Structure formats: C-alpha cells, structure tokens
Amino acid sequence: MTTGQRIALKRKEAGLSQETLGAELGVSRQSIYKWESDTALPEIDKLVALSRRFGVTVGWLLGVEEAPETASAPDSGELTDAQLKMVEEITERYLAAQTAPKPRKKWPYVLAALAVLCAAYNIYDSIRTIGRQFDGVYNRINQMECSMSNQVYSISGQVEEILKQQNALTADYGTELVSADLSKNAVTFSVYAVPKTYVEGMRVEFSVDNGHNSNSKTVLSEPDQNGQPVSEKFSAELTCELTDDIAITAVFVMPDGTRQTQPLQTYSGLYSGSLPDVQSLAAVSEERLLKLWEGLGYYNRARNLQKAAVQICEQYQGKFPESYEEWLALPGIGAYTAGAVTSIAFGKKEAAVDGNVYRIYTRLYADDTEISKTAFQRNVRETVKEALPEEAGRFNQALMDLGALICIPNGEPHCSVCPVAEFCKARKHGTMQCYPVKKTKKERKLEQRTIFVIECQGKYMIRKRPEKGLLAGMWELPGQEQHMSLEEIRDWTAEWDLSGDIQLLGRAKHIFSHVEWHMLGYGIHLRDIPEQLRSQGIFCDAQTLREQYSIPTAFAYYLQSL
C-alpha cells in the first residue's frame, strides 16, 4: 500500500471523515484528500501527528516497516517494567552489601568453609539470574535503537523527497507505461504535468529519450467543455523504441520563449531486465525467473509459465497455438485463460468465465448455488458460450468490465447504469448483496516462527526451502518453528558450536492465503562459520543477496536492515 492508502485505511477504521481528521490536525479537508490520493505528502510534523492519532509508527505510514502487533505479555526473554525495577533494586542491594564487609570472627574451619560455599552459591545464582535479565534489557535497548534508526532513515528519505518537490516546477505529474508492441520493439507512455505557476499562453513540450533518439510532443493545457484551455493540466502520449533506459521530461515554455526543464521519470532495466519473448522465457534460469517474479506471490505461476513456454517452443516452434484445446493443454492454463486468449487474440468463439461472470450470472438469475461447484461453473460457461456473438473477444471483455466496474464485488453495485438491470432478478428483489454464494473460507492457520539473521564478516546466511509445500524451492532466512527465548537461542547456538553476539530484532507478521506467520527475529553475529553450518545454506553480501536471489516478502522486515 502507498502512504495515502495507509492513511485512508486508518481514517476509515477510526470512523473519521476527511473533514473531521483535517480539523483534528489543523489542516483542510482538501489536504487530507491530497494525502490519501498520493498527490501530496504530509509534512513531517503531520506524519508524527498521524502516527500518534492512529497508534502506528511513522515508518509504517511511509511503508518501510510492517504494522506493529498488539502488545502481548513478555516471554522469558523480555521483562516487564515491574520486573526491571525489581532487577535494579536487587542489584543496588547486592552492590551495597559488597561495599561494607563486616569483620570476620574466628570459627571452626569446617563451618567457615560451609558458609563460604553457601554464600558463593547464592551469589552465583543471583548473578546468573541478574545476567539473564540484563541480557533481556540489553536486547530490548538494541531493538529500540534499531527501530529508531529505521524511522530516522525513512524520515530522512522523505525529507529529501519533500525538498525535491519544493524545488520542482510541477505541482503534480504522472507517467505510465500504457502499451508495448514487441513486434515493433516500441513502447507508449501516457504523461501529464500540472505546473506550479500557470501563465496564460504557456505550453509544455513532453520528451521521451531512450539514449539513441528522442521523441517529443508540444501541447497546450487540456480544454474544458467549451474547448477553451484550462490552467491545470497538460497531457500527451509518447512512443519510442524500447531500450534499457528511458527518460521522460517536461519543458515548460512561456509565452516569451523562456524554457524551464523538469525531469519527470526514468525507467531502467526495461529490456535487459525482462523476458521479451517466449524463447527468452523458456531459456531463462529458474533463479533469474523467480527474481524477476519476486514480490508477486504464487511463485508456482511463474514456474508454470516457463513450462508452458518450453512446450510452445518444442511443440509449436515458438508460435502460440490458436485453439482452445491446445491452450488448455499447456501447464498452468485453465478454462478462463484459454477462453480469454483464444477469443481476444485469435477471434475464436470461446467463453471466458471468471469470478466477475459468476457474480453477474448469480445476480441476474438469483441463483444461490455455491459457485465453487464444478457443475455450476460448467453450466455458466455453456450458457455464456451459447450467447456469444461473432465478436466473442469483445463480448468477453464487456462481461469482465461489467463485473469489475458496475456489478462490483464489494459495496453497492451501480444498478442505475447497468445495461441489463431490467432483467436482473436480484435487483428486482433488492437482494444483490446475497449473491454470489461462496464456500465458507477456513480460518487461516496461525504459526509461530523464529527467524535468524546470521551474519559473519559482512555476509549473511540464506538457505533453500524444500521443493514441496509453502514457498517451495525459494530462498529464505534460516528459522525454527515456534518462538524461542534468548536462553533457548543460546542453547541452540551452543549446540551448533556458534560463537558470537545475539541481538533481538523484534516481531513481524506475514499473511499468506491459508496460513499466518507470527515471527520473532534474532540477529546472530558470528566470528567464524563452522563447517556444519556452511552445509545448511550459503553466505553472501547484502548487495548480492538483493540482486541475485529471490527471497519472499515474508522476510522483508528482517531484510530491510541489511
């Protein structure tokens, strides 16, 4: 989520309107709107005020750390305030007792020895207890320092961005890659810019430069309903040859000919960092493929795409098949994808039925059948196929848009503009929200995990997960099931013959579709690496880790400090 989306989420959770939140912060409703739409960034004091109002960190608002979990009772590795006070009192009393020794009396040798042994044992036991508690306090301090450092770093980055915005010529701008024609090796961008200062008669020259040649377009501001220029927005579309680095700029030209240049966006790695054709996808290494796919989730989809690419190269000489049956036979391709591709790309009379279509169908016919049933899905597909016109691709796209934009899944459907509203039984009875009927989802399984960030001489340990199961074959930070206390970590490191410092890194949470990880992290700084640990994974520096290895976002919280 963006910073604006996070602010909007917390505002709605608190039951506040934009106007009410603005009044609390001493800003206008328009300012809140700009923050939430990501057209402006709150000032630092407002970010702090927002964090206090919503009970979150500034780092979470800026998207650089996960949301903190609700505070829970401390485990054996952490101390409450009362426990900390008790430790301090015990320590003070112990030290005071040691500074004022009493004169010794002469007792029989055996009794003296017993007394000394008992006292030594008690002192040793007290020191061990205090030592364990001190380690807990020390790790808590380290955790706080790490958290503060992360927040300061993120805020400094935002300050830099704010300064850039203050020196910019634009009040607002945007660039978007809207299309790519790989047969012509060309890409098209949509750009717009709103100047901070508008002068009647000014124009904007948008330019796109790919390092070899450039293409530019000069435009006036967008016209209003009467065809007259408006003072807020200039926009254009620009096409250029696809290269690895493309820069987009805007030149504001005043009526007197004065020119001011403002860089808008730079795209890097568009060519070498991609797989431009099916042959490239078929030939790429799995490691590179997963790195390109990193952060998208459902990593088996990437593997299936590559298997399909290999099959297309081997069976069809690199040319895409055109029939529904051939597409359905490719790895990872289901009925919906096969129908969508063959109807839209090849003009075949095939249905493309997804969740949007199921929702339209159940509301149209007031059908309360559970939509995951195979018989229901087959019936809907057959019904849509019978209704297909000759331009099946356009019909399928219209159904998708109808479900995504009008007969929406969340919130009230826009029945007033629906082209089939008069035929809809659910609308007739006012039961639109009763459809579709879905199978009750199972509650996510909660799992506790301990994560280790093991470092030695500037290199960090990662290992591969099993080839089956969750995150199969992916690289990960080492870990153990269940939460481990500091004492248990010491026992674990001793078992592996590890010598080094241990640091508590804090808690994090990651939600998968069917399981939820509650993680507790420790940093382990080694002086050397035992052979038995080398065999469990690999060690590499932070830059290599980020650039070459695909690590799931579940570990992002612990990777951000590397």
C-alpha positions in Angstrom: 0.0 0.0 0.0 1.0 3.6 -0.6 1.2 6.2 2.2 -2.1 7.7 1.1 -3.8 4.3 1.1 -2.5 3.6 4.7 -3.8 7.0 5.9 -7.2 6.3 4.3 -7.3 2.8 5.8 -6.6 4.1 9.4 -9.0 7.0 9.0 -11.9 4.7 8.0 -11.0 2.3 10.8 -11.3 5.1 13.2 -14.7 6.2 11.7 -13.5 9.7 10.8 -14.4 11.7 7.8 -11.8 13.7 5.9 -13.2 16.9 7.3 -13.1 15.6 10.9 -9.5 14.3 10.6 -8.4 17.6 9.0 -9.9 19.6 11.9 -8.0 17.4 14.4 -4.7 18.0 12.6 -5.3 21.7 11.8 -5.4 21.2 8.0 -8.2 21.5 5.4 -10.2 18.6 4.0 -8.5 19.1 0.7 -5.1 18.4 2.3 -6.4 15.1 3.6 -7.8 14.3 0.1 -4.4 15.1 -1.5 -2.6 12.9 1.1 -4.9 9.9 0.5 -4.8 10.3 -3.3 -1.0 10.4 -3.1 -0.8 13.8 -4.9 0.9 15.3 -1.9 2.8 14.1 1.1 2.1 15.2 4.7 4.8 17.3 6.4 6.9 15.7 9.0 5.0 17.1 12.0 1.7 16.0 10.4 3.2 12.5 9.8 4.1 12.3 13.5 0.6 13.6 14.5 -1.0 10.9 12.2 1.1 8.2 13.8 0.0 9.3 17.3 -3.6 9.6 16.3 -3.8 6.1 14.7 -1.4 4.4 17.1 1.1 3.3 14.4 4.8 4.2 13.7 5.8 6.8 11.1 7.7 4.0 9.4 4.5 2.1 8.9 2.8 5.1 7.4 5.7 5.5 5.0 5.6 1.8 4.1 9.1 1.0 5.3 8.1 -1.4 8.1 5.2 -3.8 9.0 2.4 -2.7 11.2 3.3 -3.4 14.9 1.4 -6.2 16.5 -0.7 -5.6 19.6 1.5 -5.7 22.7 1.4 -9.0 24.5 2.7 -10.4 27.7 6.5 -10.7 27.7 8.1 -14.1 27.2 11.1 -15.4 29.0 13.4 -13.2 27.0 11.7 -9.9 27.9 10.9 -8.1 31.2 8.0 -6.0 32.3 8.6 -2.6 33.9 7.9 -4.1 37.3 10.5 -6.8 36.7 13.1 -4.2 35.5 12.6 -2.2 38.7 13.0 -5.3 40.8 16.3 -6.2 39.0 17.6 -2.7 39.7 16.7 -2.9 43.4 18.3 -6.3 43.7 21.4 -5.1 42.0 21.7 -2.0 44.2 21.2 -4.0 47.4 23.8 -6.6 46.3 26.4 -3.9 45.5 25.7 -2.1 48.8 26.2 -5.3 50.7 29.6 -5.9 49.0 31.0 -2.4 49.8 30.6 -2.8 53.6 32.1 -6.2 54.6 31.8 -7.0 58.4 34.8 -8.1 60.5 35.2 -11.8 60.5 35.0 -13.9 63.6 37.1 -16.9 64.1 35.0 -20.0 63.7 36.0 -23.6 63.2 37.4 -24.3 59.7 34.7 -26.6 58.5 31.9 -24.2 59.5 33.7 -21.4 57.7 34.1 -23.4 54.6 30.4 -24.4 54.5 29.4 -20.7 55.0 31.6 -19.6 52.2 30.3 -22.3 49.9 26.7 -21.4 50.7 27.3 -17.7 50.1 29.2 -18.3 46.9 26.4 -20.5 45.6 23.7 -17.9 46.5 25.8 -15.1 44.9 26.5 -17.1 41.8 22.8 -18.0 41.4 21.8 -14.3 41.9 24.4 -13.2 39.3 23.2 -15.8 36.8 19.6 -14.5 37.3 20.6 -10.9 37.0 22.8 -11.7 34.0 19.9 -13.3 32.1 17.6 -10.4 33.0 20.3 -7.9 31.9 20.6 -9.6 28.6 16.9 -9.2 28.1 17.1 -5.4 29.0 20.1 -5.1 26.6 18.3 -6.7 23.7 15.2 -4.5 24.3 17.5 -1.4 24.1 19.0 -2.8 20.9 15.6 -3.4 19.4 14.5 0.2 20.3 17.7 1.6 18.7 17.1 -0.4 15.5 13.5 0.7 15.3 14.5 4.4 15.8 17.3 4.1 13.2 14.8 2.7 10.7 12.4 5.5 11.4 15.1 8.2 11.2 16.3 6.7 7.9 12.9 6.6 6.4 12.0 10.1 7.5 15.3 11.5 6.1 14.4 9.9 2.8 11.0 11.6 2.9 12.6 14.9 3.8 14.9 14.6 0.7 11.8 13.8 -1.4 10.0 16.8 0.1 12.9 19.1 -0.8 12.9 17.8 -4.3 9.1 18.6 -4.5 9.7 22.1 -3.2 12.3 22.8 -5.9 10.2 21.2 -8.6 8.4 23.2 -11.3 5.3 20.9 -11.1 2.5 20.8 -8.6 1.6 17.3 -9.9 2.7 14.9 -12.6 2.4 11.3 -13.7 3.8 8.8 -16.2 2.5 5.4 -17.1 3.7 2.7 -19.5 0.4 2.0 -21.3 1.3 -0.3 -24.1 4.2 -2.3 -25.7 4.4 -3.6 -29.3 7.2 -6.2 -29.1 6.9 -6.9 -32.8 8.0 -3.3 -33.5 10.1 -3.1 -30.3 8.1 0.0 -29.3 6.6 1.3 -26.1 4.0 4.0 -25.4 3.8 6.2 -22.3 1.0 8.4 -21.1 2.2 11.6 -19.3 0.7 14.6 -17.7 2.0 17.6 -15.7 0.4 20.4 -13.7 2.7 23.5 -13.3 3.1 25.2 -10.0 2.7 28.5 -11.8 0.5 28.8 -14.8 0.8 31.7 -17.3 -1.8 32.1 -20.0 -0.5 31.0 -23.3 2.2 28.7 -21.9 2.8 25.3 -23.4 4.6 22.1 -22.4 7.0 20.1 -24.5 7.0 16.5 -23.3 10.0 14.4 -24.4 10.9 10.8 -24.2 14.6 9.8 -24.7 15.9 6.2 -25.0 19.6 7.0 -25.2 19.7 6.7 -29.0 17.0 9.1 -30.1 14.2 11.1 -28.7 10.6 11.9 -29.5 8.7 15.0 -28.3 5.3 16.5 -28.4 4.2 20.1 -27.6 0.8 20.6 -26.1 -1.4 23.2 -24.7 -3.4 22.6 -21.5 -6.4 20.4 -21.7 -9.6 22.1 -23.0 -12.7 22.5 -21.0 -16.3 21.6 -22.1 -16.3 24.8 -24.3 -13.0 23.9 -25.9 -11.0 26.6 -24.0 -7.7 25.7 -22.4 -7.7 25.1 -18.7 -4.9 26.1 -16.4 -4.3 22.9 -14.5 -3.2 20.0 -16.7 -1.1 19.2 -19.7 -1.1 15.7 -21.1 0.2 13.6 -24.0 1.1 10.2 -25.3 4.6 9.4 -26.4 6.0 6.4 -28.3 9.7 5.4 -28.6 11.9 2.4 -29.3 12.3 0.1 -26.4 15.7 0.3 -24.8 17.1 -0.5 -21.4 16.9 3.1 -20.1 14.2 5.6 -21.0 13.9 9.2 -19.5 10.8 11.4 -19.7 11.0 15.1 -19.3 8.7 18.1 -19.5 9.8 21.5 -20.8 7.6 24.5 -19.7 7.7 27.1 -22.5 6.5 30.6 -21.5 4.8 33.0 -24.0 8.1 35.0 -24.2 10.0 31.8 -25.2 11.6 31.2 -21.8 12.1 27.4 -21.3 12.3 25.5 -18.0 13.1 21.8 -17.9 11.7 19.4 -15.3 12.7 15.6 -15.3 9.6 13.5 -14.7 10.6 9.8 -14.7 13.4 7.5 -15.6 12.8 3.8 -16.4 15.7 1.4 -16.0 16.2 -2.2 -16.9 13.2 -2.3 -19.2 14.9 -4.5 -21.8 17.7 -6.4 -20.2 15.7 -6.9 -17.0 12.8 -8.5 -18.8 11.9 -11.5 -21.0 10.7 -10.0 -24.2 9.6 -13.2 -26.0 8.6 -16.8 -25.4 12.0 -18.1 -26.3 13.6 -16.0 -23.6 11.1 -17.2 -21.0 11.7 -20.8 -22.0 15.5 -20.5 -21.7 15.9 -18.3 -18.5 17.2 -20.0 -15.4 14.7 -20.6 -12.6 16.7 -18.5 -10.2 16.5 -15.5 -12.6 12.8 -16.1 -13.3 11.9 -16.1 -9.6 14.0 -13.0 -9.1 12.0 -11.2 -11.8 8.8 -12.5 -10.2 9.9 -11.5 -6.7 7.1 -9.9 -4.6 4.2 -11.0 -6.8 3.5 -14.2 -4.8 2.1 -17.5 -6.2 5.5 -18.5 -7.4 4.2 -21.7 -9.0 2.6 -19.5 -11.6 6.0 -18.3 -12.8 7.2 -21.9 -12.9 4.1 -23.0 -14.9 4.6 -20.0 -17.3 8.0 -21.3 -18.1 6.9 -24.9 -18.6 4.2 -23.6 -21.0 6.9 -21.5 -22.8 9.1 -24.6 -23.2 6.1 -26.6 -24.5 5.3 -23.8 -27.0 8.9 -23.8 -28.3 9.1 -27.5 -28.6 5.7 -28.4 -30.0 4.8 -25.2 -31.9 8.3 -23.9 -32.9 7.8 -20.8 -30.7 4.5 -19.8 -32.2 1.4 -19.5 -30.0 -1.3 -22.1 -30.6 -4.7 -20.8 -31.6 -7.2 -23.4 -30.4 -8.9 -23.6 -27.1 -7.9 -27.2 -26.6 -4.2 -26.6 -27.3 -4.1 -23.7 -24.8 -5.9 -25.8 -22.2 -3.2 -28.5 -22.5 -0.5 -26.0 -21.5 0.8 -26.1 -17.9 -0.9 -23.7 -15.6 -3.6 -22.7 -18.2 -7.2 -23.1 -17.1 -10.5 -22.7 -18.8 -10.7 -19.0 -18.2 -7.3 -18.1 -19.5 -7.7 -20.4 -22.5 -11.0 -18.8 -23.4 -9.8 -15.3 -22.9 -6.6 -15.7 -25.0 -8.3 -17.6 -27.9 -11.3 -15.3 -28.1 -9.5 -12.0 -27.8 -6.2 -12.8 -29.5 -7.4 -15.2 -32.2 -11.1 -14.4 -32.6 -12.3 -17.9 -31.6 -15.9 -18.3 -30.3 -14.9 -19.3 -26.8 -16.2 -18.2 -23.4 -14.0 -16.6 -20.8 -15.7 -17.1 -17.5 -14.2 -15.8 -14.2 -15.4 -14.6 -10.9 -16.9 -11.4 -12.4 -19.1 -13.5 -14.7 -20.1 -15.8 -11.9 -21.3 -12.8 -9.9 -23.2 -11.3 -12.9 -24.9 -14.7 -13.6 -26.0 -15.4 -10.0 -27.4 -11.9 -9.6 -29.1 -11.9 -13.0 -30.9 -15.2 -12.3 -31.0 -15.0 -8.5 -29.1 -18.3 -8.4 -28.0 -19.3 -4.9 -25.8 -22.3 -6.0 -22.4 -22.3 -4.3 -20.2 -21.0 -7.1 -17.2 -23.3 -6.5 -19.2 -26.4 -7.6 -17.9 -27.9 -10.8 -21.4 -28.4 -12.2 -22.3 -24.7 -11.7 -19.2 -23.5 -13.4 -19.7 -25.8 -16.3 -23.4 -24.6 -16.6 -22.3 -20.9 -16.6 -19.7 -21.5 -19.2 -22.1 -23.3 -21.5 -24.7 -20.5 -21.0 -22.2 -17.8 -21.9 -20.9 -19.8 -24.9 -24.5 -20.1 -26.3 -24.9 -16.3 -26.0 -21.6 -15.4 -27.7 -21.8 -13.2 -30.8 -19.3 -13.4 -33.7 -17.0 -10.9 -31.9 -16.6 -13.2 -28.9 -13.5 -11.4 -27.7 -15.2 -8.0 -27.3 -18.2 -9.7 -25.7 -15.9 -11.4 -23.1 -14.2 -8.2 -22.4 -17.5 -6.4 -21.9 -18.6 -9.0 -19.4 -15.3 -8.6 -17.5 -15.8 -4.8 -17.4 -19.4 -5.2 -16.4 -18.4 -7.2 -13.4 -15.3 -5.1 -12.4 -16.9 -1.7 -12.8 -20.7 -1.9 -12.4 -21.7 -5.3 -10.9 -18.9 -4.9 -8.3 -17.9 -7.4 -5.7 -17.6 -5.1 -2.7 -20.0 -2.4 -1.9 -23.3 -1.5 -3.6 -23.5 -2.4 -7.3 -24.1 0.5 -9.7 -27.5 -0.8 -10.9 -28.6 2.6 -12.2 -26.1 2.4 -15.1 -26.2 -1.3 -15.6 -27.2 -2.3 -19.2 -29.0 -5.5 -18.0 -30.7 -4.0 -14.9 -34.2 -4.6 -16.1 -33.6 -8.3 -16.5 -31.9 -8.7 -13.1 -33.9 -10.8 -10.6 -31.6 -9.8 -7.7 -32.2 -6.1 -8.4 -35.9 -6.7 -8.7 -36.0 -8.2 -5.1 -33.2 -6.0 -3.7 -31.1 -9.0 -2.9 -27.9 -8.1 -4.9 -25.7 -8.5 -1.8 -26.9 -12.1 -1.3 -25.0 -13.2 -4.4 -22.8 -14.9 -5.3 -22.9 -17.7 -2.6 -19.4 -18.7 -1.8 -18.0 -21.6 0.2 -17.1 -20.5 3.7 -13.4 -20.0 4.0 -11.4 -21.9 6.5 -9.7 -19.8 9.2 -6.1 -19.2 8.5 -3.7 -21.4 10.4 -1.5 -19.4 12.8 2.1 -20.5 13.0 4.9 -19.1 15.3 8.4 -19.0 13.8 11.8 -17.8 14.9 13.8 -16.1 12.2 17.7 -15.9 12.3 19.7 -13.2 10.6 23.1 -14.9 10.7 26.0 -12.6 9.8 29.7 -13.2 9.6 32.2 -10.7 8.2 29.6 -8.8 6.2 28.0 -11.9 4.7 24.5 -13.3 5.5 23.2 -16.8 5.5 20.3 -17.9 3.3 19.1 -21.4 2.6 16.6 -23.1 0.2 13.3 -24.3 1.3 12.0 -27.8 0.5 10.9 -28.4 -3.1 7.3 -29.1 -1.9 5.0 -27.1 0.3 4.7 -23.4 1.1 7.3 -21.2 -0.8 8.7 -24.4 -2.4 12.2 -24.1 -3.6 12.6 -20.4 -2.6 15.5 -18.9 -0.7 14.8 -17.9 2.9 16.4 -16.7 6.1 17.1 -19.7 8.5 14.4 -20.3 11.1 12.8 -22.6 13.5 9.2 -23.4 14.3 7.7 -21.8 17.5 9.1 -18.7 19.3 12.4 -19.2 21.0 13.5 -17.3 24.1 17.0 -15.7 24.4 18.1 -18.6 26.7 16.9 -21.2 24.1 18.8 -19.3 21.4 22.0 -19.6 23.5 21.4 -23.3 23.8 20.8 -23.6 20.1 24.0 -21.7 19.2 26.0 -23.8 21.7 24.6 -27.0 20.1 25.9 -25.7 16.7 29.1 -24.6 18.2 28.4 -21.0 17.2 30.3 -18.2 19.0 29.1 -14.6 18.6 26.7 -11.8 19.7 23.0 -12.3 19.7 20.6 -9.4 19.2 16.8 -9.3 19.4 15.3 -7.9 16.1 11.7 -7.7 17.0 8.4 -9.2 15.9 6.8 -9.3 12.4 3.7 -10.8 10.8 3.0 -12.1 7.3 -0.3 -13.3 6.0 -0.5 -16.0 3.3 -3.8 -17.2 1.7 -4.2 -20.1 4.2 -1.6 -19.5 6.9 -0.4 -16.6 9.0 3.2 -16.4 10.3 3.9 -14.6 13.6 7.7 -14.2 13.6 10.3 -13.3 16.2 13.7 -12.4 14.8 17.2 -12.6 16.2 20.4 -11.3 14.7 23.4 -13.6 15.3 26.8 -12.1 14.6 29.5 -14.8 14.2 33.2 -14.5 14.4 33.7 -17.5 12.1 31.4 -20.1 10.3 31.5 -23.7 11.4 31.5 -26.3 8.6 28.3 -27.9 9.7 26.5 -24.5 9.2 28.0 -24.0 5.7 26.4 -27.2 4.6 22.9 -25.8 5.5 23.0 -22.9 3.1 25.2 -20.2 1.6 26.7 -16.9 2.8 26.7 -13.8 0.6 26.9 -10.0 1.0 23.8 -7.8 1.1 24.1 -6.5 -2.4 24.4 -10.0 -4.0 21.5 -11.2 -1.9 19.2 -8.4 -3.1 20.3 -8.6 -6.8 20.6 -12.3 -7.4 18.4 -14.2 -5.0 14.6 -14.3 -4.8 13.6 -14.0 -1.2 9.8 -13.9 -0.4 8.3 -10.7 1.0 7.5 -12.7 4.2 11.1 -11.9 5.3 11.1 -8.2 4.2 11.0 -6.8 7.8 14.3 -8.6 8.7 16.0 -7.9 5.3 15.5 -4.1 5.5 18.3 -3.6 8.0 20.9 -5.4 5.8 
